[in-house]
Every structure is written in C-alpha cells, then in structure tokens.
Amino acid sequence: MGQIIPFVTVDNAMDAIAFYKDVFGAEIQGDITMLEDVPGMDKSTYKGKVGHCTLKIHDSTLFINDAIDEVMLTPGDRIQFVLELPDEKTLRTTFENLSLSGKVVSELQEVFWGALFGTVKDQFNITWQIYYGHK
C-alpha cells in the first residue's frame, strides 16, 4: 500500500469540481469536507469553502480544496503531493529524510480525520503532505 496523490488548491473549489466532472467525467469519492465544518475554523469566514474533496478521474485520484489565504494561491504552492504510507515507521523515516534538507511546514501529529500527518517542503520547493492511518 502507498500512493502519491496530487493535491490542487484553487480559488473556487466547487467550480473546479464541477469543471473536472464535466471535462473528465470525474466522480466525487466520499463526502466533501467543508472548511466551516473543520474543528478550529471560523464558520463565517469559510462558509461554502471546500476543505477536502477526492475526485476519481478514470484510474487516478485528485485531491482538491479551496485556498484559506493568498499564500496558498502563490504560483508553485497550488499543487502539492500527498503521500500515503503503509505504516508508521515508514512515515517517520520518510518525514525525517525529507526534513534533513527541507523545511518542516507542520510536524507529525494526530489529526481530526484519524491519521498521523505532517507536511514538509523539500529542497526542490515541492510540498509533501504525508500520512499513515486514515480511519
């Protein structure tokens, strides 16, 4: 088990989802998580904004969400990669190896959706969201 999934951040995710459904025949997998429903997010500020959506496009997967600030819309930061790993040991080793020459964006931590998760920007300025244990 383990896969790399592109994660795209846009200014209007609901429009992008509709566009990709129309253009590619994409199908929404599971529920769309709205930012207003994420613990700690201000409901009025993020009303109608997508926190996470999984699209199935043929045999591929695409994650998509709305930017929560202008920084997320910076060229080069709009596409990140999500790396699902098979076990905690592999996760910790991978996180450490990426961190050696990169920059930790968020430390490994248990997150509300039931995984051990962290984010690192590598030496080539590529952002990796890595996790193990989605429940």
C-alpha positions in Angstrom: 0.0 0.0 0.0 1.1 3.5 -0.6 0.5 6.1 -3.3 1.2 9.6 -4.4 -1.8 11.8 -5.0 -1.7 15.3 -6.4 -3.5 17.9 -4.2 -4.6 21.0 -6.0 -5.5 24.3 -4.2 -7.8 26.7 -6.1 -9.7 29.9 -5.5 -13.2 28.3 -6.0 -13.1 24.5 -5.5 -16.8 23.9 -6.1 -16.5 25.5 -9.6 -13.3 23.4 -10.2 -15.0 20.2 -9.1 -17.9 20.9 -11.5 -15.5 21.7 -14.3 -13.5 18.5 -13.8 -16.7 16.4 -13.6 -17.8 17.9 -16.9 -14.4 17.7 -18.7 -13.1 14.4 -17.3 -16.2 12.7 -16.1 -14.7 12.9 -12.6 -16.6 11.3 -9.8 -16.6 12.6 -6.2 -15.4 9.9 -3.8 -16.9 10.0 -0.3 -18.1 13.2 1.3 -16.8 16.7 0.6 -15.4 18.2 3.8 -16.3 21.9 4.1 -13.9 24.2 5.9 -16.7 25.5 8.0 -17.1 22.0 9.5 -13.3 21.6 10.3 -12.6 22.0 14.1 -11.0 25.3 14.8 -12.0 27.0 11.5 -14.2 30.1 11.7 -17.6 29.1 10.3 -18.5 32.6 8.9 -15.1 33.2 7.2 -15.0 29.8 5.4 -18.7 29.2 4.7 -19.1 27.4 1.4 -15.3 26.7 1.0 -14.0 23.2 0.4 -11.5 21.8 2.9 -11.1 18.5 1.1 -12.6 16.7 -1.9 -11.4 13.5 -3.5 -12.1 13.1 -7.2 -11.7 9.9 -9.2 -10.7 10.6 -12.8 -10.5 7.3 -14.7 -8.0 5.3 -12.7 -6.4 8.3 -11.0 -7.2 10.2 -7.8 -7.0 14.0 -7.4 -7.5 15.9 -4.1 -8.8 19.4 -4.3 -9.6 22.2 -1.8 -10.1 26.0 -1.5 -7.2 28.2 -0.5 -7.6 29.6 3.0 -5.3 32.5 2.3 -3.5 34.3 -0.5 -0.3 32.4 0.3 -1.9 29.2 -0.8 -2.5 30.7 -4.2 1.1 31.6 -4.8 2.5 30.0 -8.0 4.4 26.9 -7.0 2.3 26.3 -3.9 -1.0 25.5 -5.6 -0.1 21.9 -6.3 1.2 19.6 -3.5 1.7 15.9 -3.3 0.0 13.7 -0.7 1.9 10.5 0.1 0.0 7.8 1.8 2.4 5.4 3.6 1.9 1.8 4.7 3.0 2.1 8.3 4.1 4.5 11.0 7.8 3.5 10.8 7.9 4.3 7.1 6.1 7.6 7.7 8.5 8.7 10.4 11.6 7.7 8.3 10.3 9.4 5.2 9.4 12.6 7.2 12.8 12.7 8.8 14.6 12.2 5.4 12.6 14.9 3.7 13.2 17.2 6.6 17.0 16.9 6.6 17.4 19.1 3.5 13.9 20.6 3.5 11.7 22.7 5.8 9.0 21.3 8.1 5.7 23.0 7.4 3.8 21.1 10.1 5.2 18.5 12.5 3.8 14.9 12.5 0.7 14.9 14.6 -2.6 13.1 15.0 -5.2 15.0 13.0 -9.0 15.1 13.3 -9.6 12.7 10.4 -7.8 10.0 12.2 -4.3 9.8 10.8 -0.7 10.7 11.7 0.1 13.5 9.4 2.8 16.1 8.6 3.9 18.4 5.9 7.4 19.1 4.5 8.7 21.3 1.7 11.7 19.5 0.2 14.9 21.1 -1.0 13.4 21.5 -4.5 10.5 23.5 -3.1 8.0 20.7 -3.5 5.5 20.3 -0.7 4.7 16.8 0.6 1.8 16.1 2.8 2.5 12.6 4.2 0.3 10.4 6.4 -0.4 7.0 7.7 -3.6 5.5 9.2 -6.6 7.2 7.7 -9.5 5.8 9.8 
